[in-house]
Amino acid sequence: MAFATINKNSPAVNNVNIPAIEEAFAAEPSLKKRVYDAIGTTPQYTPLFEDIARYTSSLLARKPDTSLQPVEATNDGPAAKKRKIQNGDAPGVAQSTDLKANKSLQFYMQDVSFAMPQRKKLTLEMTAGRGFLRARNQTSKEVEFGIALDNIRHVLCLPVPEKNQRQFNFCIIPQFGDGVNSPPGGEPAPESMVWTVNDGPAKAAYSGTGQQIGNKEGETAESMLRRIFNDNLTQTKVVRPDEREFVSAMPEAHRKGEKAYHVKAFRGSKEGYLFLLSTGILFGFKKPLIFFAFENVESISYTSVLQRTFNLNVVAQPSTGDETQEFEFSMIDQANFSGIDTYIKTHGLQDASLAEARRAKKYNVNGAKTEEGEAASAEVGAEGEESELAKAQREIEDQEEEDEEDYDPGSDGESEGSGSSSEEDDDEDGEGADEDDDDEDEDLIADELGSQAEDVPADEL
């Protein structure tokens, strides 16, 4: 029993919770337990504890009101921290008044390592009903940032690459926060939320009533979070990598025998990882995350095909109808080309490699393939269709050979025009014909006279 030390007169022992205490200390189960212990020991002070709980709730309710004033940039601190405070007012993220309101909790987990939008340990909370997902400072008890559950567009659960210990990153991508679709009116785009959990049981996860959860047989922190999100989200579900979609040709180097689902790539000078998922392509895990949902992908092409690496170019069309954007991911190992190419063809994403202007029209990326279409695709692949990589290499080699054949190192500066060149060629042909005629006459004389031709004086000819 969690409250075994409380006497029989304690409300908790009688399964009667005091609403004021439950509301005030919902995020602090250990403190709430101490309050009930004190009430059990000295029940005459129950009204006092209730008054203290009500006053605590009123203080928590007042704190969001003081943060409604806009934060102006000053020289008192780093500008980046002030920007993070303002993130709560960005589109797709809950407004301060709603986000920080003292609402009953559906679930919370302590000591969660966040990477975005802040890098620190915070308490992850989910409020009841169609509420909010938010992060609370464990020292000041202030809500740092959050998002309304209805504004969550994608939830991704991805293995963290290149770690000795197995870990998972949960990526929460809000509306207008995917790096492709911009919010209307030129407003700042909301940032994604990313936190990391280890592959093991949850150490400090509780329901809204303070009851510890996650103790089901075989349930890890990762599987528990997936269950919580899938039970509370209606517009999307948690997406994980699937071997049937894509698996890297190179296994996880830091954990022998384990398959890898990422592809290392660069966007400019920024190194990251590409994950090819059932709903789109993610590039992470550094700011800003970029997620290409299938409905936003206009075309995918291969460029800079070298012996060991190639580049992947994604042309994205925002849902708002804005101009297309092109994203280039470079230095991808050629060992992963076959898997990437299969993934692109499977999902009907247009491949515009080496096309003249790579102006691919939007394809039915979300249309379900018929059995006949899948069979035809498999038949083409079985017949040994030339891969796009081989085609690109062959065309590059052909172009180089044509350039070598056309190049004449001795022709520089000789040609003065097409007319003069043709006249000179005609003169040379005429002179050559006269010389041939003289040679033929000499041969006839030699054939007729034979050796006597040598004795004939020149004046007798």
LUMVEX-685952 format. One record per atom (N, C-alpha, C, CB): x, z, y. Coordinates in steps of 0.1 Angstrom, whole numbers, plus 5000, padded with zeros to 4 digits. Glycine has a CB too. Example, Ala and Ser with C-alpha at 12.3 -4.5 7.8 and 13.67 -1.06 7.14 Angstrom:
<recs>
513250784943
512350784955
513250784967
511350904955
512850714978
513750714989
512950795000
514150574994
</recs>
This chain:
<recs>
500850004988
500050005000
500950005012
499150125000
500549925022
501349915034
501250035042
500949795042
500150105042
499950225050
499750345041
498750205060
500550365032
500450475022
500550615029
501450465011
501250625040
501450755046
500350795055
502750745055
499350715057
498150745066
497250825058
497550615071
496650935064
495751025056
494450955054
495651155064
493551025048
492250975044
491350945056
491551065034
491551015067
490750995079
491250875087
490851125087
492350815083
492850705091
491950585090
494250665086
491650505101
490850395100
491350285090
490650335113
492750275090
493350175081
493150205066
494850165084
493150335063
492950365049
491550335045
493250515047
490550355054
489150325051
488850185053
488350415060
489950095055
489749955057
488949915069
489049895045
489050005079
488449985092
489549965102
487450095096
489749845107
490749815117
490249845131
491349675116
491049895140
490649915154
490949785161
491450035160
489949715166
490149585172
491149585184
488849535178
491149685192
492049685203
493549695199
491749805212
493749765188
495149775183
495549645176
495249895174
494649595168
494849465161
495249355171
493649425153
494549345182
494749245192
496049265199
493549235202
496349385203
497549415211
498849395204
497449555217
498849435191
500049435183
500049335172
500349575178
499249225173
499249125163
500549065159
498249015167
501349045170
502748985167
503749085164
503148905180
503449205163
504449315160
503849405149
504749405173
503949355137
503349435125
504049575123
503449355113
505349575126
506049705124
505549805134
507549685125
505349765147
504949855157
503449895154
505049795171
502649805150
501249835147
501149935136
500549705143
502049925126
502050015115
502450155120
503049975104
503350165129
503750295134
502550365142
504950285144
501850275149
500650325156
499650385147
500050215165
499350305136
498450365126
498950485119
498050255116
500250495117
500850615111
500650735120
502350595108
500850705133
500650815143
499150865144
501150775157
498250765143
496850805143
496450885130
495950675144
497050845119
496750915107
497251055107
497350845095
498451075114
498951215115
498251295125
500451205118
497851235136
497151305147
495951225151
498151325159
494851235143
493751145146
493051185160
492651165136
493351305166
492751335178
493251245190
493051485182
494451175187
494951085198
494550945196
496451095197
493550915187
493050785185
492550715198
491950785175
491750785207
491350725219
492550695228
490350815227
493550775228
494750745236
495450615232
495750865236
495550605219
496250485214
495350355217
496450495199
494050375216
493250255220
493350215234
491750295217
493450315243
493650285257
494950215260
493550415266
496050265252
497350205254
497250065249
498450285246
496550035238
496449895232
495749805242
495749905219
494649855248
493849775258
494749745270
492549845262
495549845275
496349815286
497449715282
497049945291
497949725270
498949625266
498349485266
499549665252
497149475261
496549345260
496249285274
495149355253
495949375283
495749325297
497049275303
495149435306
498149345300
499449295305
499749165300
500549405302
499549145287
499849015280
499048905286
499649025265
497748935290
496848835295
497248805310
495448885295
497848895317
498248865331
499548785331
498548995338
500448785322
501748715322
501548565324
502548745310
500648505317
500548355320
500148325334
499548295310
499248415340
498848385354
499948385363
497848485358
501048465361
502148465370
503048345369
502948595368
502848275358
503748155355
503048025359
504148145341
501848035366
501147915370
501847845382
499747945373
502547925390
503247865401
504247765397
503747975411
504347655404
505447555399
506847605401
505247425407
507647575392
509047625392
509847525400
509647635378
510447565411
511247485420
512647495417
510947515435
513347385418
514847385415
515547465426
515347245413
516347565422
517147635431
518547635426
516647785433
519447695433
520847715429
521147835421
521747705441
520047915418
520248045411
520648025396
519048125412
520347915390
520547895376
520647755372
519547965368
521047725360
521147585355
519847515355
521647585340
519847395359
518647315361
517947285347
518847185368
518747275337
518247245323
517247355319
519347235313
517547485321
516747595317
515447585324
517447725319
515447555337
514247545345
513347435340
514547535360
513947325336
513147215331
512447245318
514047095328
513147325310
512447375297
511247455300
513447445288
511347535310
510147625313
508947535317
510547715324
509247425324
508247335329
507647245317
508747245340
508347255306
507847165295
506447195291
508847185283
506047325293
504647355289
503647285297
504447505291
503947225309
503047155317
503047005315
503247185331
503846955305
504046815303
502846765295
505346785295
502446635296
501346575288
501646595273
501146425291
500546625266
500646645252
501046785248
501546545246
501546865257
501847005255
500847095262
503347035259
500547205255
499547285261
499847335275
499247405251
498847345283
499047395297
499347545296
497847375306
500047605306
500447745305
499347835303
501147775318
498147815310
497047915309
496547925295
495947875318
496447805288
495947805274
496947845264
495347665271
498147795266
499247815257
499547965255
500447735261
499648035267
500048175267
498948275266
500848195279
497748225264
496548315263
496748395251
495248235263
496248525252
496348615240
495248585230
496248765245
495548495221
494548465211
494948515197
494348305210
493948525188
494248575175
495148475167
492948605167
495948525159
496948435152
496448405138
498248505151
496748285134
496448235121
497648265112
496148085121
498848245118
500148255110
501248275120
500348135102
502248355116
503548355124
504748385115
503448465135
505848335119
507148355112
508248395122
507548225104
508948505118
509948555127
511348495124
510048705126
512248505134
513648455132
513748315127
514348555122
513048225134
513048085131
514148015140
511648015133
515047945134
516147875142
515647745147
517347855133
515347735160
514847615167
516047535172
513947655179
515947405172
516947315177
516447245189
517447215167
515147215190
514447155202
513147225204
514247005199
512747225217
513547185229
514547285233
512547165240
514647405227
515647505229
516347535217
515047625236
517647575218
518447605206
518547765206
519847535206
517647825198
517747975197
516748015187
517348035211
516848145183
515948195173
514648255180
516548315165
513548215175
512248245181
511248275170
511748135191
510048335174
509048355165
508048235166
508248495168
507848175155
506848065154
505448115151
507347965143
504548075160
503148115159
502148005158
502848205171
501048025151
499947925151
498748005153
499847845138
498047975164
496848055167
495648005159
496448045182
494648085158
493448055149
492647945155
492648185147
491847885146
490947775150
491747655154
490047815162
491147565163
491847445168
492747495180
490847335173
493747575176
494547645186
495847575190
494847775182
496947655189
498147605194
499347635184
498447665208
500347565185
501647595178
502647625189
502147475169
503147745188
504047785200
505147875195
503147865210
506147895204
507347975200
507448085211
508647885201
507648205205
507648325214
509048395213
506548425209
509548425225
510748495226
510648635219
511248515241
511648665211
511548785203
511948915210
512348775190
512548895222
512949005230
512049035242
514348985236
511748925249
510848945261
509348925257
511248845272
509048875245
507748855241
507048745249
506948985241
507748665257
507148555264
507048435255
507948525277
505948355257
505848225250
506748125257
504348175250
507748065250
508647975256
508147835257
509947975248
507447785247
506947655247
505947635236
508047545246
505247525236
504247505225
503447375227
503247625224
502447355218
501747235218
500347265212
502447115211
499347205217
497947215211
497947135198
496847155220
497347195188
497347135174
496746995175
496547215164
495746975184
495146845185
496046735190
493846855193
497046775197
498046675203
499246645194
498446735216
499246705182
500346675173
500046535166
500446785162
500946445167
500746315161
501446295148
501246205171
502646355147
503446345134
504046475131
504446225136
504046515118
504846625113
505646575102
503846745108
507046595104
507946545094
508746655088
508946435100
508946655075
509746755069
510946685062
508946845058
512146705067
513246615063
514446705059
513746525075
515146665048
516346745044
517446725055
516846695031
518146835058
519246825068
520446765061
519546965073
520946655066
522146585060
523446665061
522346445066
524246645052
525646685052
525846835054
526346615063
525046915047
525147055047
525447105033
523847125053
526347205032
526647265019
525447335013
527847355020
524647405021
523447465016
522247385020
523347605023
521347375011
520147285013
519247345023
519347265000
518847265033
518047305044
517047195048
518847345057
515947235055
514947135059
514747145074
513647155051
514547035081
514147025095
512646995095
515046925103
511847075103
510547035106
510446975120
509547155105
509946855121
509946785134
508446765138
510646645133
508046825149
506746815154
506746715166
506146955159
506146595164
506146495175
504846485181
506546355168
504746525194
503446525201
503046385206
503546615213
501846375211
501446245217
502346215229
499946255222
502746095230
503646045241
505046105240
503046065255
505346165229
506746225227
507546155217
506546365224
507246035213
507945965202
509145885207
507045885194
509245875220
510345795226
510045645227
511545805217
508845605223
508345465224
507245455234
507945415210
506245545232
505045545241
505245645252
503745575232
505045595264
505245675276
503945725281
505945595287
503845845286
502645905291
502145825303
502746055295
500845825306
500345745317
500645815331
498845725316
500645735341
500845785354
502345825358
500045905356
503245785349
504645825352
504945965350
505045785366
504146045343
504446185341
505546205331
503146255336
506246315331
507346335322
506746345307
508046465325
507546285298
507146295284
507446425278
507846185276
506546475269
506846605263
507946595252
505546655256
508646705250
509646705240
509146745226
510846795244
509846695216
509446725203
509946865199
510046625193
509346925189
509747055184
510547035171
508547155183
511647095169
512447085157
512947225154
513646985158
512747275141
513347395137
513747375122
512347515138
514647475118
515247465105
514947575096
516847445106
514647555083
514447665073
515347635061
512847665069
515747745055
516547735043
515647705031
517347855041
516347655020
515647625008
515547755000
516347515000
514447825002
514247954995
512948025000
515448044998
512648134995
511448205000
511548245014
511248334991
510348255021
510348295035
510548445035
508948265041
511448485045
511848625046
510848705055
513248635052
510248645065
509448715074
508248625079
510248765086
507348595070
506148515074
504948595071
506148385066
504048595081
502848685080
501548605084
503048805089
500448655079
499148605084
498848675097
498048625073
497748625103
497448685116
497148835116
496248615122
496748885104
496449035103
497649115100
495349055092
498849045099
500049125096
500349125082
499949255102
499549065073
499849065059
500848965055
498549045051
501949005048
503048915045
502548805035
504248985039
502948685038
502548575029
503748495024
501548475037
503548395016
504648325011
505148374998
505748315021
504448464992
504948524980
504348464967
504648674980
503748344969
503248274957
504348234948
502348154961
504048224935
505148194926
505748054929
504548194911
507048054931
507747924933
507547864947
507247824923
506847934956
506647884969
507847914979
505347934975
508447814984
509547834994
508947835008
510647734992
509847865017
509447855032
509047715035
510647905041
509747615030
509347475033
508047445027
510447385027
507747475015
506447445009
505347525015
506447464994
505647645020
504647725026
504247665040
505147875028
505247625047
504947565060
504147435059
506247535068
504447355049
503647235046
502247265043
504347155034
502047375035
500647415032
499947455044
500647525021
500547535053
499947585065
499447465074
500847675073
500347365076
500047255084
498947165078
501347165087
499047135065
498047055059
496747115059
498447015045
496647245059
495347315060
494747325074
495547455054
495547305084
495047325097
495047205106
495947435104
495647095101
495646965108
494746865102
497146905109
493946795110
493046695104
493446555108
491646725110
494246535119
494546405123
495846355116
494746395138
496646435110
497846395103
498246495092
499046385113
499146465084
499646545073
501146545074
499146505059
501746645067
503246655067
503746535058
503646785061
504746465064
505346355057
506846395053
505446225066
507146365041
508446385035
509046255030
508446495024
510446255029
511046135023
510546115009
512546145023
510445985005
509945944992
510945844986
508445894992
511345874973
512245784967
511645644965
512645834953
510345634964
509645504962
509745424975
508245524958
509945494987
510045425000
511445385002
509545515011
512345485002
513745455004
514645565000
514045425019
515745534994
516745634990
518145564993
516645684975
519045644998
520345585002
521145554990
521145685011
521945444991
522745404980
523945494978
523345264983
524245584988
525245684987
524745824986
526245675000
525045894975
524446024973
524946124983
524746074959
524246234984
524646344993
526046394990
523646464993
527046374999
528446404996
528646554995
529346345007
527846635002
528146775003
527446854991
527646835016
526546784984
525846844973
525746744962
524346894977
526746754952
526946654942
525646644933
528146694933
525346514930
524246484922
522946484929
524146584911
522846514942
521646514949
521446384957
521546634958
520346324956
520046194964
519946224979
518746134958
520346124986
520246135001
519246035005
521646095007
518446075016
517345995021
517645945035
516046065020
518845965040
519245925054
520245815054
519746045061
520345745065
521345645068
522045685081
520745505068
523345695080
524045735093
524145605102
525545785089
523945625115
523945515124
524345575138
522545445124
524645475147
524945515161
523945445170
526445475164
523545515180
522745445191
523645465204
521345505193
524345365207
525345375217
526545455212
524845445230
526845565218
527945655214
527345775206
528845695225
526045785205
525345895199
525145875184
524045925206
525745965177
525645955162
524446025157
526946015155
523745965148
522546025142
522145975129
521346005152
520945995124
520545965111
519145885112
520446085102
519045785104
517845715103
517145755090
518045555103
515845785091
515045825079
513845715078
514445965080
513745645067
512745545065
511645605057
513345415058
510545635064
509445715058
508245625055
509045825067
507145685050
505945615046
505145575058
505145695036
505345645070
504645615082
505445555093
503945745087
506745545092
507545495102
509045525100
507145545116
509845505111
511245525110
511645625121
512045385112
512445725117
512845835126
514345825128
512445975121
514745835141
516245855144
516345995150
516745745154
517146075144
517446215148
518746255144
516346305143
519146385147
518346485152
518746535166
518346605142
519346455173
519746485187
518746435197
521146435190
518746505208
517746465219
518146325224
517746565230
517146245226
515746265222
515446205209
514746205233
514546265201
514146205189
513446065192
513246295181
513545975183
512845845184
512145825171
513745725188
510845805172
510045775160
509245645162
509045895156
509545545153
508845415153
507745415143
509845305150
506545445147
505345435138
505145285135
504045495145
504645255124
504545115120
503745035130
503845105106
502645095136
501845015145
502544975158
500645095148
503745045160
504545015172
505744925170
505045145179
505944885157
507144805154
506644655155
507644835140
507344575164
507044435165
507944355156
507144395179
509144385155
510144315146
511344395144
510444175152
512044365133
513244435129
514244315125
513144535117
515444325130
516444225128
517844285125
516444125140
518644195119
520044235116
520944165125
520344215101
521944225131
522944165140
524344225137
522544185155
525344155142
526744195141
527044225126
527044325149
526744135117
526944145103
528444125100
526144045095
529144235096
530544235093
530744255078
531344335101
531944275074
532244285060
531744415055
533744275057
531744525063
531444655058
530244715065
532544745059
529844675077
528744725084
527944625090
529344815096
526744665095
525844575102
525044665112
524944495093
524344595121
523444665131
522044635128
523844625145
521144735131
519744715129
519044725143
519144825120
518344615146
517644605159
516144625157
517944475167
515544715164
514044745163
513444705176
513744885159
512544615176
511744585188
510444655187
511544425190
510144745197
508944825196
507944785207
509344975197
506744775204
505644745213
504844875216
504744625209
504844935227
504045055230
502545025228
504345115244
501845135224
500345115222
499645095235
499845235215
500345135246
499645125260
499744985265
500345225269
500444895258
500544755262
501644725272
499244715269
502544825273
503744805282
504644705275
504544935284
505744665283
506644565278
507444615265
507644525288
507844525257
508544565245
509844625248
508644445235
510344715239
511644775241
512444745228
511544925243
513744725230
514644695219
515644805217
515444565221
515744855205
516644965202
517644915191
515845095196
518944935194
519944895185
520645015178
520944805192
520745005165
521445115157
522545045150
520445185147
523745085153
524945015149
525745095138
525944995160
526745025132
527645085123
526945135110
528545195129
525945065105
525345105093
526045055081
523845055093
526345135071
527045085060
526344985052
527345205050
527044875048
526444755042
525844795028
527444645040
526344905022
525744945009
524344975010
526545075004
523845015022
522345045024
521544925028
522245155034
522144805029
521344695033
520244655024
522244565035
520544655011
519444615001
518244705002
520044614987
518544835003
517344935004
516544915016
517945075002
517344895028
516644885040
515844755041
517644885052
516344645035
515644515035
514444525027
516644405030
514544585015
513344605006
512244685013
513744674993
512644795020
511744875028
510944795038
512444995034
511744715046
511144625056
510144535050
512144555064
510444465039
509544365033
508344435027
510344285023
508544555021
507444625015
506344655025
507944755008
506744695037
505744735047
505344625056
506344855055
505744505053
505344385061
505944385075
503844385061
507044445077
507644445090
508444315092
508644565093
508244235102
508844105104
510344125105
508244035116
511044035098
512444025099
512843905107
513144025085
513443925119
513743815128
515243785129
513243835142
515943815118
517443795118
517843655122
518043835105
518743635131
519343515135
518243415140
520043455124
517043455143
516143365150
516543335164
514643425149
516043225169
516543175182
516343285193
515843045186
515243335194
515043435205
514443565199
514043385215
514343565186
513843685179
512543735185
514843795179
511643635187
510343665193
509243675182
509943555203
509343775174
508443795163
507143845168
508943885152
505943785164
504643835167
504343955159
503643725166
503344035164
503044155157
502344115143
502044245165
502744185133
502344155120
501344265115
503444145110
500644235105
499644335100
500444445092
498544265090
501044535100
501944635094
501144745086
502844695104
499944765090
499144865083
498244815073
498344945093
498144685071
497244625061
497744645047
497144475064
496844685039
497144715025
497444585018
496044795018
498544585010
498844465002
497944444990
500344464998
497544324988
496744294976
497644294964
495944174977
497044304952
497844294940
498544154938
496944324927
497744054943
498343914942
499543904951
497343814945
499443964964
500543954973
501744034968
500144014986
501544144962
502644224956
503344144945
502244364952
502444084936
503044004925
503843884930
501943964916
503343824940
504043704946
505343744952
503243634956
505343864959
506643914964
507643944954
506344034973
507144004943
508044044932
508543914925
507344134922
507743814924
508143684918
509243624926
507043594916
509143624939
510143564948
511443634946
509643564962
511343764946
512543844945
513243824931
512343994946
512443804921
512943774907
513643644906
511843794897
513143544914
513743414913
515143404920
512843314919
515543514926
516843514932
516843464946
517843434924
515843494954
515843454968
517043504976
514543504975
517643414984
518843454991
518543565001
519443324998
519343675000
519143785009
519443745023
519943905004
518843825032
519143795047
520543825050
518243885055
521243915044
522643945047
523443825042
523044075040
523243775030
523943665025
523743535034
523643625011
522443525038
522143405047
522843415060
520643405049
522943545066
523643555078
525143525077
523443705084
525743575066
527143555064
527443405062
527643635052
526543335055
526743195052
526643115065
525743135042
525643145074
525543075086
526643095096
524243105093
527243225096
528343255104
529543175099
528643405104
529743165086
530943085081
530742935084
531043115066
529542885082
529342745085
529642715100
527942705082
529242805109
529542785123
530942785126
528842885131
531742875119
533142875122
533842755117
533743005114
533342695105
533942575100
533742455109
533442545086
532542445115
532142345124
533042345136
530742345128
533242465141
534142485153
535542435150
534142625158
536042465138
537442425134
537542275133
537842495121
536542215127
536542065126
536441995139
535442015117
535742045149
535541985162
536742005171
534342035169
537642095168
538742125176
539942035174
539142275174
540441965184
541641875184
542641925194
541241725186
543741995189
544642045199
545341945207
545742125192
545441815203
546141715211
545241635220
546841625202
543941665221
543041585228
542741645242
541741575221
543341755246
543041815259
543541725270
543741955260
542741695279
543141615291
543341475289
544441675296
543141415277
543341275274
542141185278
543741245260
540941245276
539741165278
539341175292
538541225269
539241055298
538841035312
537440995314
539740945320
536740965303
535440915303
535140825291
535140835316
533840805288
533540725276
533840585278
532040745273
533740525290
534040385292
535440345290
533640345306
536340425296
537840395295
538240415281
538640485304
537740515274
538140535260
537840415251
537540665254
536640355253
536240245245
537040125248
534740215247
537340095261
538239985264
539639995258
538339965279
540140115259
541540135253
541440115238
542040275256
540340155231
540240135217
540239985214
539040205211
539439905222
539339765220
540739695221
538339695229
541539735232
542839675234
543739705222
543439725246
543639825217
544539865206
544139785193
544440015203
542839765192
542339685180
542839545181
540839695179
542839475193
543239345195
544739325192
543039295209
545539415197
547039405195
547339425180
547739515203
546539505174
546839525159
546439405151
546039645154
545439335156
545039215148
546039105150
543639165153
546639085162
547738985163
548939015155
548138975178
549339135154
550439175146
550139145131
550839315148
548939165127
548639135113
548738985110
547239185109
548238905119
548338755117
549738705116
547638685129
550638755124
552038715123
552638755110
552938785134
552238875105
552838915092
552338825081
552439065089
551038785082
550538695071
551238555071
549038675073
551538505083
552238375084
553638385077
552438325098
554338495080
555638505074
555538515059
556338635080
554538585054
554338595039
554138455033
553238695036
553338365040
553038235034
554338155033
552038165043
555138155043
556438085043
557338135032
557238095056
557338265030
558238315020
557738275006
558238465021
556438265004
555838234991
556138084988
554338254991
556037994998
556237854996
557637814993
555637775008
558537865001
560037825000
560737914991
560637825014
560338034989
561038124980
562338154986
561238054966
563438144977
564738184982
565338074991
565638194970
564837954991
565337855000
565037885014
564837714996
564037965017
563737995031
564938065037
562438085031
565738125030
566838205036
567938105041
567438305026
567937975034
569037885038
568637785049
569537805026
567437785052
566937685062
567437735076
565437675062
568137645083
568537695097
567337705106
569537595103
567437785115
566437815124
565937695132
566737925133
566937595136
566637485144
565937375137
567837425150
565837385123
565237285115
563737325112
565937265102
563337445114
562037485112
561037425122
561937635112
</recs>
